Amino acid sequence: MNEMDFYLESIQQLPAIVERGPAEKENITRTFNEFVDLAHLYESAIEVVKTYLGILDSEFSIKYQRNPIHDIKSRLKSAESIINKLAKKGVPLTPENARKNLLDIAGIRVTCYYISDIYVLAEMLSHRDDFIVIKQKDYIKEPKPSGYRSYHMIINVPVYLAAQKRYAPVEIQIRTIAMDFWASLEHQLRYKTSAAITPEISNELRECAERIAETDIRMQKIYMDINGMD
């Protein structure tokens, strides 16, 4: 028995399902298989983007003797999160509704060294012929009220399966190491602690974000001065 058969058999033995008729069980089996296929599609779309970013990083290393990308992380939204989001939107729980209504099932976070690297990568992703940009938001030039900075993109990515080509949206966040440092700690403080975040603490966090942003700009200037760039 493979892993998928194991999970399917386990689901069919749940008390809420075991007493249902054959038609209902068949529908549950079909829906389960469709969600497995959907997860594979999104995982494949993530790999397409990560591979392309890796190629760009290698090309920069060869041409300019440096890598613009420090780190790449990816995630696939959990089944629980997908269910909760669809429920909030008031739409039936189906793979097709998940595909049509949720643009953040697949996510990639790219950490760069300098601010200029962010815009180079964003331009490369935007101009690739078979990528379709759905949405872009620049939280670097226009930070969120909290102080959060990052460049967000949602791109429809082609995945060449055995029988057909399908598209899947991938949410991409591009930020510097400094931006990621602040965002990670802010998330930890705001959502991973039981204590309330007061307005005073929010102001402190925003001030920290501004200081870190200033350091980011100074580091960019130092890099440009060293390399004789205007």
C-alpha positions as CSV (number, residue, x, y, z in Angstrom):
1,M,0.0,0.0,0.0
2,N,1.4,3.4,-1.0
3,E,1.2,6.5,1.1
4,M,-1.8,7.9,-0.8
5,D,-3.8,4.7,-0.5
6,F,-3.0,4.6,3.2
7,Y,-4.4,8.1,3.8
8,L,-7.4,7.4,1.7
9,E,-8.2,4.2,3.5
10,S,-7.8,6.0,6.8
11,I,-10.2,8.8,5.8
12,Q,-12.8,6.3,4.7
13,Q,-12.6,4.6,8.2
14,L,-13.4,7.9,10.0
15,P,-16.7,7.6,12.0
16,A,-18.3,10.5,10.1
17,I,-17.6,8.8,6.8
18,V,-17.8,5.0,7.4
19,E,-21.6,5.0,7.6
20,R,-22.2,6.9,4.4
21,G,-23.3,5.2,1.2
22,P,-21.1,4.1,-1.7
23,A,-21.9,7.1,-3.8
24,E,-20.8,9.5,-1.1
25,K,-17.7,7.5,-0.4
26,E,-16.8,7.6,-4.1
27,N,-17.3,11.3,-4.2
28,I,-15.0,11.7,-1.1
29,T,-12.4,9.5,-2.8
30,R,-12.6,11.6,-6.0
31,T,-12.3,14.9,-4.1
32,F,-9.3,13.5,-2.2
33,N,-7.5,12.5,-5.4
34,E,-8.2,15.9,-6.9
35,F,-6.7,17.6,-3.9
36,V,-3.6,15.4,-4.2
37,D,-3.3,16.4,-7.9
38,L,-3.7,20.0,-7.0
39,A,-1.0,19.8,-4.4
40,H,1.3,18.2,-7.0
41,L,0.6,21.1,-9.4
42,Y,1.4,23.8,-6.9
43,E,4.6,21.9,-5.7
44,S,5.7,21.7,-9.3
45,A,5.0,25.4,-9.9
46,I,7.2,26.2,-6.9
47,E,10.0,24.1,-8.3
48,V,9.7,25.9,-11.7
49,V,10.3,29.3,-10.0
50,K,13.0,28.0,-7.7
51,T,14.9,26.5,-10.7
52,Y,14.6,29.7,-12.7
53,L,15.9,31.8,-9.7
54,G,18.7,29.4,-9.3
55,I,19.7,29.8,-12.9
56,L,19.6,33.6,-12.6
57,D,21.8,33.4,-9.5
58,S,24.3,31.2,-11.3
59,E,24.4,33.5,-14.3
60,F,25.1,36.5,-12.0
61,S,27.9,34.6,-10.4
62,I,29.5,33.9,-13.7
63,K,29.0,37.4,-15.2
64,Y,29.5,39.6,-12.2
65,Q,31.4,37.3,-9.7
66,R,28.7,37.6,-7.1
67,N,25.3,36.1,-6.2
68,P,22.3,38.4,-5.7
69,I,20.3,35.7,-3.8
70,H,21.2,34.8,-0.2
71,D,18.4,32.3,0.4
72,I,15.2,30.8,-1.0
73,K,12.5,29.3,1.1
74,S,9.2,27.8,-0.1
75,R,6.0,26.6,1.5
76,L,2.7,25.0,0.5
77,K,-0.4,26.1,2.4
78,S,-1.7,23.4,4.7
79,A,-5.0,21.6,4.0
80,E,-6.4,23.2,7.3
81,S,-5.5,26.7,6.1
82,I,-7.1,26.1,2.7
83,I,-10.3,24.8,4.3
84,N,-10.4,27.8,6.7
85,K,-9.9,30.3,3.9
86,L,-12.5,28.8,1.6
87,A,-14.9,28.7,4.6
88,K,-14.3,32.4,5.3
89,K,-15.1,33.2,1.6
90,G,-18.3,31.1,1.8
91,V,-17.5,28.9,-1.1
92,P,-17.8,25.1,-1.2
93,L,-14.7,23.0,-0.4
94,T,-13.5,21.8,-3.8
95,P,-10.1,21.7,-5.5
96,E,-11.5,23.9,-8.3
97,N,-12.7,26.6,-5.8
98,A,-9.3,26.5,-4.1
99,R,-7.6,27.1,-7.4
100,K,-9.9,29.9,-8.4
101,N,-10.2,31.7,-5.1
102,L,-6.8,31.4,-3.4
103,L,-3.7,32.9,-4.8
104,D,-1.3,32.1,-1.9
105,I,-1.4,28.3,-1.8
106,A,2.1,28.2,-3.1
107,G,4.7,30.7,-1.7
108,I,8.3,31.5,-2.2
109,R,10.5,33.9,-0.1
110,V,13.7,35.1,-1.7
111,T,16.3,36.9,0.5
112,C,18.7,39.2,-1.3
113,Y,21.8,41.0,-0.2
114,Y,21.0,44.5,-1.5
115,I,17.8,46.5,-2.3
116,S,18.9,46.8,-6.0
117,D,19.0,43.0,-6.2
118,I,15.3,42.9,-5.4
119,Y,14.3,45.0,-8.3
120,V,16.6,43.2,-10.7
121,L,15.0,39.8,-9.8
122,A,11.5,41.3,-9.9
123,E,12.1,42.6,-13.4
124,M,13.5,39.3,-14.6
125,L,10.5,37.4,-13.2
126,S,8.1,40.0,-14.8
127,H,9.7,39.7,-18.2
128,R,9.9,36.0,-18.6
129,D,7.8,35.1,-21.6
130,D,5.8,32.2,-20.0
131,F,5.2,33.8,-16.6
132,I,2.0,35.9,-16.2
133,V,2.1,38.6,-13.5
134,I,-1.2,38.7,-11.7
135,K,-0.3,41.2,-9.0
136,Q,2.6,43.3,-7.8
137,K,3.0,45.3,-4.6
138,D,6.1,47.3,-3.6
139,Y,6.2,47.5,0.2
140,I,9.7,48.9,0.0
141,K,8.8,52.2,-1.5
142,E,5.5,52.2,0.4
143,P,6.0,50.3,3.6
144,K,3.0,49.0,5.6
145,P,2.0,51.0,8.6
146,S,3.7,48.4,10.9
147,G,7.0,49.2,9.1
148,Y,7.0,45.9,7.1
149,R,9.0,46.1,3.9
150,S,9.2,43.6,1.0
151,Y,8.4,43.3,-2.7
152,H,5.4,41.0,-3.4
153,M,4.5,39.4,-6.6
154,I,1.9,36.8,-7.7
155,I,2.8,35.0,-10.9
156,N,0.9,32.4,-12.9
157,V,3.5,29.7,-13.6
158,P,3.2,27.1,-16.4
159,V,3.7,23.5,-15.3
160,Y,4.3,20.9,-18.1
161,L,2.6,17.7,-16.9
162,A,2.6,14.4,-18.8
163,A,-0.6,15.1,-20.6
164,Q,-1.0,18.8,-20.6
165,K,0.3,22.3,-19.6
166,R,-1.4,23.8,-16.6
167,Y,-0.9,27.1,-14.8
168,A,-0.7,27.7,-11.0
169,P,-0.2,31.0,-9.1
170,V,2.8,31.4,-6.9
171,E,3.2,34.2,-4.4
172,I,6.7,35.5,-4.3
173,Q,8.2,37.8,-1.6
174,I,11.6,39.3,-2.3
175,R,13.4,41.1,0.5
176,T,16.9,41.9,1.8
177,I,18.5,40.1,4.7
178,A,17.8,43.2,6.9
179,M,14.1,43.3,5.9
180,D,13.8,39.6,6.6
181,F,15.5,40.0,10.0
182,W,12.9,42.6,11.1
183,A,9.9,40.7,9.6
184,S,10.9,37.4,11.3
185,L,11.3,39.0,14.7
186,E,8.2,41.2,14.4
187,H,6.2,38.1,13.5
188,Q,7.6,36.2,16.5
189,L,6.8,39.1,18.8
190,R,3.3,39.8,17.4
191,Y,2.0,36.3,16.8
192,K,4.0,33.8,18.8
193,T,3.7,35.4,22.2
194,S,0.8,35.6,24.6
195,A,1.4,39.2,25.7
196,A,-0.6,42.0,24.1
197,I,1.2,44.3,21.7
198,T,0.5,47.8,22.9
199,P,0.5,50.9,20.7
200,E,3.9,51.9,22.4
201,I,5.4,48.6,21.4
202,S,4.0,48.9,17.8
203,N,5.7,52.3,17.6
204,E,9.0,50.8,18.8
205,L,8.8,48.1,16.2
206,R,8.1,50.7,13.5
207,E,11.1,52.8,14.6
208,C,13.3,49.7,14.5
209,A,12.1,49.0,10.9
210,E,13.0,52.5,9.9
211,R,16.5,52.3,11.4
212,I,17.0,48.9,9.7
213,A,15.9,50.4,6.4
214,E,18.4,53.2,6.8
215,T,21.1,50.7,7.4
216,D,20.0,48.8,4.3
217,I,20.4,52.0,2.2
218,R,23.8,52.7,3.7
219,M,25.0,49.1,3.0
220,Q,23.8,49.5,-0.6
221,K,25.7,52.8,-0.9
222,I,28.9,51.2,0.5
223,Y,28.6,48.4,-2.1
224,M,28.1,50.9,-4.9
225,D,31.1,53.0,-3.7
226,I,33.4,50.0,-3.5
227,N,32.4,48.9,-7.0
228,G,32.5,52.4,-8.6
229,M,28.8,52.5,-9.3
230,D,26.7,55.7,-9.4
